[in-house]
Every structure is written in C-alpha cells, then in structure tokens.
C-alpha cells in the first residue's frame, strides 16, 4: 500500500478492490496502481469518528492486516458495494 500520501481512486467491483492513479488529472487516462482479489479481503468497515468531517473505511485482509482509506464521495453507496463484494467472497 502506498505511504506517500499520493491521491488514488479506490474502486470496488465484483472481482475485488482496485486503486487507480490519475497522473495528469482528468485529461489523462488513469493507470492501475494495484488490484486486490475479493478472496484476500476479510472486511471493509466504516471507522469514521463521530465528530470527523471526513469518512474513513478500514480494509482488513484475510491475514488481519489492514489499511485505512478516506472516502471523498458517495460514501454510503461505496460501503454497500463493499459489503456485496465481501458477501460474495
């Protein structure tokens, strides 16, 4: 997982999670940064603190390691998609 603070877009799909890098903003095609298959995921949960102005999810892997990710838009829809992904795995 990146630790340099680079802005990545996290995408949930039937096959798992993927992160995409937009190098030149909306003018360039995104490039795949990493993909995580659904069978490697244990849970994706909301870990936002009550007074926080941003929404945070925690992605936990089958080996109990995890990373936190800030969701900027469509938080509730994203969590629904994540739950469907976990349920099918």
Phi and psi in radians as a Rosetta constraint file:
Dihedral C 1 N 2 CA 2 C 2 CIRCULARHARMONIC -1.210 0.35
Dihedral N 2 CA 2 C 2 N 3 CIRCULARHARMONIC 2.533 0.35
Dihedral C 2 N 3 CA 3 C 3 CIRCULARHARMONIC -2.162 0.35
Dihedral N 3 CA 3 C 3 N 4 CIRCULARHARMONIC 0.139 0.35
Dihedral C 3 N 4 CA 4 C 4 CIRCULARHARMONIC -1.651 0.35
Dihedral N 4 CA 4 C 4 N 5 CIRCULARHARMONIC 0.080 0.35
Dihedral C 4 N 5 CA 5 C 5 CIRCULARHARMONIC 1.398 0.35
Dihedral N 5 CA 5 C 5 N 6 CIRCULARHARMONIC 0.203 0.35
Dihedral C 5 N 6 CA 6 C 6 CIRCULARHARMONIC -1.087 0.35
Dihedral N 6 CA 6 C 6 N 7 CIRCULARHARMONIC 2.390 0.35
Dihedral C 6 N 7 CA 7 C 7 CIRCULARHARMONIC -1.343 0.35
Dihedral N 7 CA 7 C 7 N 8 CIRCULARHARMONIC 2.080 0.35
Dihedral C 7 N 8 CA 8 C 8 CIRCULARHARMONIC -2.158 0.35
Dihedral N 8 CA 8 C 8 N 9 CIRCULARHARMONIC 2.679 0.35
Dihedral C 8 N 9 CA 9 C 9 CIRCULARHARMONIC -1.800 0.35
Dihedral N 9 CA 9 C 9 N 10 CIRCULARHARMONIC 2.122 0.35
Dihedral C 9 N 10 CA 10 C 10 CIRCULARHARMONIC -1.627 0.35
Dihedral N 10 CA 10 C 10 N 11 CIRCULARHARMONIC 2.281 0.35
Dihedral C 10 N 11 CA 11 C 11 CIRCULARHARMONIC -2.160 0.35
Dihedral N 11 CA 11 C 11 N 12 CIRCULARHARMONIC 2.290 0.35
Dihedral C 11 N 12 CA 12 C 12 CIRCULARHARMONIC -1.774 0.35
Dihedral N 12 CA 12 C 12 N 13 CIRCULARHARMONIC 2.380 0.35
Dihedral C 12 N 13 CA 13 C 13 CIRCULARHARMONIC -2.502 0.35
Dihedral N 13 CA 13 C 13 N 14 CIRCULARHARMONIC 3.128 0.35
Dihedral C 13 N 14 CA 14 C 14 CIRCULARHARMONIC -1.080 0.35
Dihedral N 14 CA 14 C 14 N 15 CIRCULARHARMONIC -0.499 0.35
Dihedral C 14 N 15 CA 15 C 15 CIRCULARHARMONIC -1.572 0.35
Dihedral N 15 CA 15 C 15 N 16 CIRCULARHARMONIC -0.266 0.35
Dihedral C 15 N 16 CA 16 C 16 CIRCULARHARMONIC 2.634 0.35
Dihedral N 16 CA 16 C 16 N 17 CIRCULARHARMONIC -2.678 0.35
Dihedral C 16 N 17 CA 17 C 17 CIRCULARHARMONIC -1.906 0.35
Dihedral N 17 CA 17 C 17 N 18 CIRCULARHARMONIC 2.522 0.35
Dihedral C 17 N 18 CA 18 C 18 CIRCULARHARMONIC -2.394 0.35
Dihedral N 18 CA 18 C 18 N 19 CIRCULARHARMONIC 2.669 0.35
Dihedral C 18 N 19 CA 19 C 19 CIRCULARHARMONIC -2.087 0.35
Dihedral N 19 CA 19 C 19 N 20 CIRCULARHARMONIC 2.401 0.35
Dihedral C 19 N 20 CA 20 C 20 CIRCULARHARMONIC -2.155 0.35
Dihedral N 20 CA 20 C 20 N 21 CIRCULARHARMONIC 2.490 0.35
Dihedral C 20 N 21 CA 21 C 21 CIRCULARHARMONIC -1.865 0.35
Dihedral N 21 CA 21 C 21 N 22 CIRCULARHARMONIC 2.307 0.35
Dihedral C 21 N 22 CA 22 C 22 CIRCULARHARMONIC -1.921 0.35
Dihedral N 22 CA 22 C 22 N 23 CIRCULARHARMONIC 1.648 0.35
Dihedral C 22 N 23 CA 23 C 23 CIRCULARHARMONIC -1.173 0.35
Dihedral N 23 CA 23 C 23 N 24 CIRCULARHARMONIC -0.695 0.35
Dihedral C 23 N 24 CA 24 C 24 CIRCULARHARMONIC -2.109 0.35
Dihedral N 24 CA 24 C 24 N 25 CIRCULARHARMONIC 0.603 0.35
Dihedral C 24 N 25 CA 25 C 25 CIRCULARHARMONIC 1.262 0.35
Dihedral N 25 CA 25 C 25 N 26 CIRCULARHARMONIC -2.676 0.35
Dihedral C 25 N 26 CA 26 C 26 CIRCULARHARMONIC -1.270 0.35
Dihedral N 26 CA 26 C 26 N 27 CIRCULARHARMONIC -0.154 0.35
Dihedral C 26 N 27 CA 27 C 27 CIRCULARHARMONIC -1.400 0.35
Dihedral N 27 CA 27 C 27 N 28 CIRCULARHARMONIC -0.393 0.35
Dihedral C 27 N 28 CA 28 C 28 CIRCULARHARMONIC -1.923 0.35
Dihedral N 28 CA 28 C 28 N 29 CIRCULARHARMONIC 2.701 0.35
Dihedral C 28 N 29 CA 29 C 29 CIRCULARHARMONIC -1.196 0.35
Dihedral N 29 CA 29 C 29 N 30 CIRCULARHARMONIC 2.472 0.35
Dihedral C 29 N 30 CA 30 C 30 CIRCULARHARMONIC -1.218 0.35
Dihedral N 30 CA 30 C 30 N 31 CIRCULARHARMONIC 2.705 0.35
Dihedral C 30 N 31 CA 31 C 31 CIRCULARHARMONIC -2.087 0.35
Dihedral N 31 CA 31 C 31 N 32 CIRCULARHARMONIC 2.462 0.35
Dihedral C 31 N 32 CA 32 C 32 CIRCULARHARMONIC -1.184 0.35
Dihedral N 32 CA 32 C 32 N 33 CIRCULARHARMONIC 2.239 0.35
Dihedral C 32 N 33 CA 33 C 33 CIRCULARHARMONIC -1.686 0.35
Dihedral N 33 CA 33 C 33 N 34 CIRCULARHARMONIC -0.833 0.35
Dihedral C 33 N 34 CA 34 C 34 CIRCULARHARMONIC -2.782 0.35
Dihedral N 34 CA 34 C 34 N 35 CIRCULARHARMONIC 2.821 0.35
Dihedral C 34 N 35 CA 35 C 35 CIRCULARHARMONIC -2.351 0.35
Dihedral N 35 CA 35 C 35 N 36 CIRCULARHARMONIC 2.371 0.35
Dihedral C 35 N 36 CA 36 C 36 CIRCULARHARMONIC -2.083 0.35
Dihedral N 36 CA 36 C 36 N 37 CIRCULARHARMONIC 2.063 0.35
Dihedral C 36 N 37 CA 37 C 37 CIRCULARHARMONIC -1.185 0.35
Dihedral N 37 CA 37 C 37 N 38 CIRCULARHARMONIC 2.582 0.35
Dihedral C 37 N 38 CA 38 C 38 CIRCULARHARMONIC -1.016 0.35
Dihedral N 38 CA 38 C 38 N 39 CIRCULARHARMONIC -0.585 0.35
Dihedral C 38 N 39 CA 39 C 39 CIRCULARHARMONIC -1.236 0.35
Dihedral N 39 CA 39 C 39 N 40 CIRCULARHARMONIC -0.169 0.35
Dihedral C 39 N 40 CA 40 C 40 CIRCULARHARMONIC -1.610 0.35
Dihedral N 40 CA 40 C 40 N 41 CIRCULARHARMONIC -0.061 0.35
Dihedral C 40 N 41 CA 41 C 41 CIRCULARHARMONIC -1.786 0.35
Dihedral N 41 CA 41 C 41 N 42 CIRCULARHARMONIC 2.390 0.35
Dihedral C 41 N 42 CA 42 C 42 CIRCULARHARMONIC -1.724 0.35
Dihedral N 42 CA 42 C 42 N 43 CIRCULARHARMONIC -0.811 0.35
Dihedral C 42 N 43 CA 43 C 43 CIRCULARHARMONIC -2.758 0.35
Dihedral N 43 CA 43 C 43 N 44 CIRCULARHARMONIC 2.774 0.35
Dihedral C 43 N 44 CA 44 C 44 CIRCULARHARMONIC -2.366 0.35
Dihedral N 44 CA 44 C 44 N 45 CIRCULARHARMONIC 1.960 0.35
Dihedral C 44 N 45 CA 45 C 45 CIRCULARHARMONIC -2.265 0.35
Dihedral N 45 CA 45 C 45 N 46 CIRCULARHARMONIC 2.746 0.35
Dihedral C 45 N 46 CA 46 C 46 CIRCULARHARMONIC -1.409 0.35
Dihedral N 46 CA 46 C 46 N 47 CIRCULARHARMONIC 2.116 0.35
Dihedral C 46 N 47 CA 47 C 47 CIRCULARHARMONIC -2.088 0.35
Dihedral N 47 CA 47 C 47 N 48 CIRCULARHARMONIC 0.386 0.35
Dihedral C 47 N 48 CA 48 C 48 CIRCULARHARMONIC -1.144 0.35
Dihedral N 48 CA 48 C 48 N 49 CIRCULARHARMONIC 2.355 0.35
Dihedral C 48 N 49 CA 49 C 49 CIRCULARHARMONIC -1.374 0.35
Dihedral N 49 CA 49 C 49 N 50 CIRCULARHARMONIC 2.642 0.35
Dihedral C 49 N 50 CA 50 C 50 CIRCULARHARMONIC -0.994 0.35
Dihedral N 50 CA 50 C 50 N 51 CIRCULARHARMONIC -0.702 0.35
Dihedral C 50 N 51 CA 51 C 51 CIRCULARHARMONIC -1.554 0.35
Dihedral N 51 CA 51 C 51 N 52 CIRCULARHARMONIC 0.013 0.35
Dihedral C 51 N 52 CA 52 C 52 CIRCULARHARMONIC -1.236 0.35
Dihedral N 52 CA 52 C 52 N 53 CIRCULARHARMONIC 2.574 0.35
Dihedral C 52 N 53 CA 53 C 53 CIRCULARHARMONIC -1.614 0.35
Dihedral N 53 CA 53 C 53 N 54 CIRCULARHARMONIC -0.111 0.35
Dihedral C 53 N 54 CA 54 C 54 CIRCULARHARMONIC -2.110 0.35
Dihedral N 54 CA 54 C 54 N 55 CIRCULARHARMONIC 2.778 0.35
Dihedral C 54 N 55 CA 55 C 55 CIRCULARHARMONIC -1.875 0.35
Dihedral N 55 CA 55 C 55 N 56 CIRCULARHARMONIC 2.320 0.35
Dihedral C 55 N 56 CA 56 C 56 CIRCULARHARMONIC -2.133 0.35
Dihedral N 56 CA 56 C 56 N 57 CIRCULARHARMONIC 2.361 0.35
Dihedral C 56 N 57 CA 57 C 57 CIRCULARHARMONIC -1.948 0.35
Dihedral N 57 CA 57 C 57 N 58 CIRCULARHARMONIC 2.711 0.35
Dihedral C 57 N 58 CA 58 C 58 CIRCULARHARMONIC -2.045 0.35
Dihedral N 58 CA 58 C 58 N 59 CIRCULARHARMONIC 2.167 0.35
Dihedral C 58 N 59 CA 59 C 59 CIRCULARHARMONIC -1.741 0.35
Dihedral N 59 CA 59 C 59 N 60 CIRCULARHARMONIC 2.039 0.35
Dihedral C 59 N 60 CA 60 C 60 CIRCULARHARMONIC -1.915 0.35
Dihedral N 60 CA 60 C 60 N 61 CIRCULARHARMONIC 2.317 0.35
Dihedral C 60 N 61 CA 61 C 61 CIRCULARHARMONIC -1.575 0.35
Dihedral N 61 CA 61 C 61 N 62 CIRCULARHARMONIC 2.944 0.35
Dihedral C 61 N 62 CA 62 C 62 CIRCULARHARMONIC -1.022 0.35
Dihedral N 62 CA 62 C 62 N 63 CIRCULARHARMONIC -0.499 0.35
Dihedral C 62 N 63 CA 63 C 63 CIRCULARHARMONIC -1.552 0.35
Dihedral N 63 CA 63 C 63 N 64 CIRCULARHARMONIC 0.177 0.35
Dihedral C 63 N 64 CA 64 C 64 CIRCULARHARMONIC 1.352 0.35
Dihedral N 64 CA 64 C 64 N 65 CIRCULARHARMONIC -0.027 0.35
Dihedral C 64 N 65 CA 65 C 65 CIRCULARHARMONIC -1.257 0.35
Dihedral N 65 CA 65 C 65 N 66 CIRCULARHARMONIC 2.831 0.35
Dihedral C 65 N 66 CA 66 C 66 CIRCULARHARMONIC -2.715 0.35
Dihedral N 66 CA 66 C 66 N 67 CIRCULARHARMONIC 2.918 0.35
Dihedral C 66 N 67 CA 67 C 67 CIRCULARHARMONIC -2.471 0.35
Dihedral N 67 CA 67 C 67 N 68 CIRCULARHARMONIC 2.670 0.35
Dihedral C 67 N 68 CA 68 C 68 CIRCULARHARMONIC -1.817 0.35
Dihedral N 68 CA 68 C 68 N 69 CIRCULARHARMONIC 2.570 0.35
Dihedral C 68 N 69 CA 69 C 69 CIRCULARHARMONIC -2.482 0.35
Dihedral N 69 CA 69 C 69 N 70 CIRCULARHARMONIC 2.325 0.35
Dihedral C 69 N 70 CA 70 C 70 CIRCULARHARMONIC -1.521 0.35
Dihedral N 70 CA 70 C 70 N 71 CIRCULARHARMONIC 2.213 0.35
Dihedral C 70 N 71 CA 71 C 71 CIRCULARHARMONIC -1.686 0.35
Dihedral N 71 CA 71 C 71 N 72 CIRCULARHARMONIC 2.179 0.35
Dihedral C 71 N 72 CA 72 C 72 CIRCULARHARMONIC -1.584 0.35
Dihedral N 72 CA 72 C 72 N 73 CIRCULARHARMONIC -0.672 0.35
Dihedral C 72 N 73 CA 73 C 73 CIRCULARHARMONIC -2.378 0.35
Dihedral N 73 CA 73 C 73 N 74 CIRCULARHARMONIC 2.690 0.35
Dihedral C 73 N 74 CA 74 C 74 CIRCULARHARMONIC 0.927 0.35
Dihedral N 74 CA 74 C 74 N 75 CIRCULARHARMONIC 0.782 0.35
Dihedral C 74 N 75 CA 75 C 75 CIRCULARHARMONIC -1.011 0.35
Dihedral N 75 CA 75 C 75 N 76 CIRCULARHARMONIC -0.884 0.35
Dihedral C 75 N 76 CA 76 C 76 CIRCULARHARMONIC -1.105 0.35
Dihedral N 76 CA 76 C 76 N 77 CIRCULARHARMONIC -0.730 0.35
Dihedral C 76 N 77 CA 77 C 77 CIRCULARHARMONIC -1.127 0.35
Dihedral N 77 CA 77 C 77 N 78 CIRCULARHARMONIC -0.663 0.35
Dihedral C 77 N 78 CA 78 C 78 CIRCULARHARMONIC -1.109 0.35
Dihedral N 78 CA 78 C 78 N 79 CIRCULARHARMONIC -0.770 0.35
Dihedral C 78 N 79 CA 79 C 79 CIRCULARHARMONIC -1.117 0.35
Dihedral N 79 CA 79 C 79 N 80 CIRCULARHARMONIC -0.654 0.35
Dihedral C 79 N 80 CA 80 C 80 CIRCULARHARMONIC -1.064 0.35
Dihedral N 80 CA 80 C 80 N 81 CIRCULARHARMONIC -0.809 0.35
Dihedral C 80 N 81 CA 81 C 81 CIRCULARHARMONIC -1.089 0.35
Dihedral N 81 CA 81 C 81 N 82 CIRCULARHARMONIC -0.703 0.35
Dihedral C 81 N 82 CA 82 C 82 CIRCULARHARMONIC -1.099 0.35
Dihedral N 82 CA 82 C 82 N 83 CIRCULARHARMONIC -0.753 0.35
Dihedral C 82 N 83 CA 83 C 83 CIRCULARHARMONIC -1.115 0.35
Dihedral N 83 CA 83 C 83 N 84 CIRCULARHARMONIC -0.690 0.35
Dihedral C 83 N 84 CA 84 C 84 CIRCULARHARMONIC -1.097 0.35
Dihedral N 84 CA 84 C 84 N 85 CIRCULARHARMONIC -0.674 0.35
Dihedral C 84 N 85 CA 85 C 85 CIRCULARHARMONIC -1.098 0.35
Dihedral N 85 CA 85 C 85 N 86 CIRCULARHARMONIC -0.832 0.35
Dihedral C 85 N 86 CA 86 C 86 CIRCULARHARMONIC -1.121 0.35
Dihedral N 86 CA 86 C 86 N 87 CIRCULARHARMONIC -0.735 0.35
Dihedral C 86 N 87 CA 87 C 87 CIRCULARHARMONIC -1.094 0.35
Dihedral N 87 CA 87 C 87 N 88 CIRCULARHARMONIC -0.593 0.35
Dihedral C 87 N 88 CA 88 C 88 CIRCULARHARMONIC -1.422 0.35
Dihedral N 88 CA 88 C 88 N 89 CIRCULARHARMONIC -0.344 0.35
